[in-house]
């Protein structure tokens, strides 16, 4: 005789145990722990020297006068702003930064527009135009000093047939030419990235509507490039304001102080005048000015590029 088994009774609701997913044992501190050695290294090589620089900026200390070190408060900062050479170096720094950023930006824009078009050998031309940015600044400065501006064997002497000593008669302009040559590829790469991110359908619609190249550039391309141009300007200013290699190797800040900028003047006061107090005060002032520019640059970078890494 067959037996019919009763259907399985459902378990009570209270007997069911919800199995929650196991949470990882890693805490945020443990996840960031591998970064601790790098963080300590960065603090040791950047922040501790800056703290010492701030401390020394309140001291009167000249290495050629042993025992002269004593606390003077803000006197070093007062003396720095009363120094006519420092004010002249500040003016040279502003002129050097503004002129170099402007010319490198305009040249970079023109080269980026040319490279955005298809032509035979575009890859080779692009590589050659990027090359100046890949050369070390010291090597680039020596290259221009010996092959371009030499009054006897330089290319400018060969082309124009004059015996002008460019580094003596036009020192700041000569330094500007080398810096513009060095930083134009950087501007070109940023602007070229902006050109290649343009929506093609918008450009095609403008062409269908009968807009010419100039109208398309001013009404569509230039507004699209505005953030890339701002980013290139601010990043270029941050780097160019700290130019040292070109001035040190090409003109030594001369003749006199005609081509002296703030980084080179700080070097002179610290390593030639051995005035640790005032050179530290100058360094703090330059760092504060650079941080102000860097703050605007970082804000613009976060606004230009989304969190996911794509261009807005």
C-alpha positions, 0 to 999 in steps of 0.5 A: 500500500502506497503512502502519501507523504505530507507536504513540507510545512513552511518554516515560520517567519521568525525561523528564517535568518537573514544572512547579511553580507560579510563586511570587509575587515579593512578600515579606511586607515588600513587601506591608506596605510601603504601610502604612509611612507610616501606621505612621510617622505613628501613631508620630510622633503617639502614641508619641513624645509618650508617650516625652517624657511619660515623660522629663519625668515624671522631671524637676522643671520648672515653666515659670514658673521658668526654669532650674528643670529638673533630674532628680528620679527618682521624686520626682514619682510620690511627690509625686503619690500624696501629693497629696490633690487627686490622690487626690480626683480619682482617687476622682471618676474611679472613681465617675464611671466606675462610676456612668455605666457601670452606669446607661448599661448598664441603660438601654441594656439596657432600650432594646435589649429594646424595640427588639428588638420590632416596632412601628410607627415602630421605625426612627424611634425607633431613629434618635432614640435613637442621636442622642445618641451622634452629637453631639460631646461638647463640643456635648452638654455645652453643650446640657445646661448651657444647656437642662437645668441653667440655674437660670432657663431650664433644663428642670429649672427649668421642670418642677420649678419650683425655683431649684436651681443644679444645677451648683453643688449637684450638680456630679458628679451633673450631669456623670454625667447628661450622660455617661449620656445620651451613652453609653447609645446605645452600650450599646444598639447593642451589646446590640441586636446581641446580642439579634438574634443569638439563635437563633430556634429556641431561643426558639421551643422555650422558648415551646413548652415553656411558658416565660414571658417572664421565664423565657426572658429569665433562662435563655436571653437573659441568658446569651447576652448576658453577653459582649456586656454584658461587652464594653459595660462594658469599652469604656464604661469605657475611654472614660468614664474619660477624660471631659474635655469635660463637666467642662471645659464644665459645671463646670470641676471645681468647686465647688472640686474636687468634680467634678474627675477625673484628665484635668481635674486633669492639664490644670489642673496642666499648662496652669494650674499649668505644672508639667510634671514632675508633670503628666507623672507623672500622665499616665503613671499614667493611661495605665498604668491605661487600658492595664490596662483596655484589655488586658482589653477586647481579650482579651474582644473576641478571645474574643467574636468569632471570627477570621472576624468572626462572633459566637460 
